[in-house]
Amino acid sequence: MRHTITAIWIVGILAWVSPAATPKAFPTPGDTPVSILLVFKDGHQESFAMSDVARIEFAGAGKSTAGPDYFLGKWEAGDGSGGNFFIRLEASGEANRSIGASHGIWTVVGDQARVSWDDGWHDVIRKIGDNHEKLAFAPGRRSRRSRIMSPVPGNLSPSARFHGPA
């Protein structure tokens, strides 16, 4: 009799905890809509379906001061040896310079114009306060861990938009 009662208790406990032990199927990506979850400082959360979101804006984050039109035109920059040369950035994405391999392509990344020259050099023109500077990266000066430019330029010089004759 004692064994029967013990067996009934064990079966009862197993029956009671078995729903908790049953694994639940995880939703597949197609089952649930993609959403964004906002967690506020007080800990409460709100979720929004991404299909309902038109855009996300960050007030007070500031606007980018430099778009593609900002960099168009002719720029005078230092060559790293005390001399100056000119860089022309065209709306087509083409770039030309007055020294070395004269042809390259350019694009805006953040608030910088990044130029890749046919000879392997890379130049960056960026706005620093009210001024501009040009950073030059020699061929092969790339980070070993990624394909982005090394954080250490081969030379750094002031640059300015050239307002002389085209």
N, C-alpha and C positions, 0 to 999 in steps of 0.2 A: 504494500500500500504506500509505504514511504517513497519507493522508487516511482510509483505512478504519479504521485503529487509533484515530485521533483521534475519529472518529465513534462507534466502539464505546465508547470511554471516556466520551464525552459522554452517550450513551444510558444507559450503566451508572450514571453519577452521577445523572442525572435520575430514573432508576428507583429509585435508592436514597433520594433525598431527597423524592420525590413523596408518600409517606405523611405526612411531616411538614408538607408544604405544603397538604395537603387540609384544608379547614375542617371542624371538627367541629360538629355541630348542638348548639346550646344547648338545655338542657332547658326545656320550657315549664312554666309554673306548675302545670299539672295533672300533669306527669310526676314531680315531686319533692315530697315533703311539706314543709310549712313547718317550719323548725327554728330553734332558738336555739343560737348558738355561744358558748361560754365560753372566753375566752383567759386563762390563768393567768399569774401573775407570772414563772414560770419558762419561759414560752413554749409549754407544751403546751396543746392545745386539746381540748375535748370538745363534741360536738354532741348535742342532744336533740330528738326530734320534738315539736313543740308539741302534738300530739294525746296525747302521754304525760304532759304537764305539767298538774297540777291547779291549782297556783298558784305564784307566786314570792314568797318572803319575803326581806327584807333584815334579818338579825339586827343589833341594835345601832343601827338607823336611828331607833328611837323610834316610838312610836305617836302618831297624831294626838290632840291633847288636846281638840279641839273638833269634835264631830259636830253634826248638826242639833239633837239634844236639848239640847246644851250652851247654845245660844243662845235657846231658847224662853223666852218670858216678857217682862217689862217692863224696859226699860233707860232709865236717865237719862243724857243726854248734853248736852254744851255746844253752843250754837248758833253759835259763832264770834264772837259779839258780847258775851260776858259773861253771857248768860242760859243757862238750861237748858230742855230739853224732854224729852218721853218718847217712846220707840219701843216698840211692842209687836210681837213676832214670834210668829205663830201657827203651829201644826203644819201647817196647810193650805198654807203658803207665802205667806199674806197677811201684810201688814205695815201698821201704822197708826202715825201720829205726831200729836203735839199741836200742831204748827205747819205752815204751808204746806198743800200738797195732802196730805190725811191718809192716802190709800190708796197702797199699793205692793205689790210682790212681793219675796220674798227667797229666797236659796239659800245653801248653804255651798259655798265654793270654798277648798280647802285648809283652813286654820285660821281662816278669816274668814267672817263673815256679810255677804253683799253684798245691799244693798237697792236696788231701782230704783223710784223714786217716780213717780207719774203726772205730776208737773210737770217731769220731766226730770232732777231731782237724783238722785245716787247716793250712798249712805252705805255705809261699811264699818266693821263692829265687829270688832276683833281683840284677842286676848289678848297682852299684852306683859309677860312675867314674871308677877308676881302681880296686875297691874293690867290694865285694858282701855282702849282708845282708840277714838274714832270719827273717821273721816276722811270729809269731805264733798266731793263733786265736783260742781261747778256744771254745768248743762246745756251741752252742747257741748264740755266739756273731755275730749275723747278724743284719743288719739294719731292723727296723720295716717296712719301706716302700718298701723294695725290698728283693730279695733273694740273693743279693750280700753280700760279707763279710763286716762287720763293718769297718769303716775307722780307728778304734783304735785297734791295735793289743794287745794281752795279754802279749807278750814280743817281744823284738827286739834284735837281736844279730848279730855280724859279722859272716860271713860264708866264706868258701873257698873250692875250688875244692881240693879233697884229692889226692895226687900223690903217696901215699904209696902203700903197697901191696893190691891187690883187696881182 
